[in-house]
Amino acid sequence: MIGKLGLPEILLILAIALLIFGPSKLADLGKGLGEGIKNFKSAIKEGEQGPDKKS
């Protein structure tokens, strides 16, 4: 079941990712993911402020 991931499963996934990508690459992936989420949230907030003014 995909929706029922517990702590042991998440730790196993992280350990496998660490083995595949290595520590430096994994840090870069995490940074990119964080920046993507930040940009997505800011775009959502801009959309909630109202429709854009079109010239």
N, C-alpha and C positions, 0 to 999 in steps of 0.2 A: 504494500500500500504506500503510495507516494506521499500522501498527506500525513503520514504518521512517522516522521523521522524524529528519532530521539537523539539524545546526546551521544550515545555510542556510535550511531550511524553517521552523524555529522563529523565526529572526530575521525572516523575511518575514511570518509570522503576527503577530509582535509589532509590526512596522512598520505593518501594516494596521490593527491594533487601535488603535495610537497615533493614526493618521490619523482613524479613526472616532470614538473616544471623547475624544481630547485627553489631555494629560498629567495634569491634575488628576483627571479621571474615572477614568483608568486606575489611578492610585494608590489611589483609593477602592475600585475593584474588586479590586485586589490585596490590600488590607487586609481586605476582607470575605472573600475566599477564604482567606486565612491564618487568620482567626478561625474560619471554618467548619471547616477542617481540624483546628485545635486542639481545638475542641469535639467533633468526631467522635472524635479519638484519646482524649480524656478519657472519653467515653462508652464506648468499647471497653474501656478499662482498668477502668472501674467494672463492666462486665459480666463481665470475667474474674475479678474478686475473689470471685464467688460469687453465688448467688441472693439476691434482696432478702428481708429479713425482712418478712413481711406480718402486720399486726395484725388 
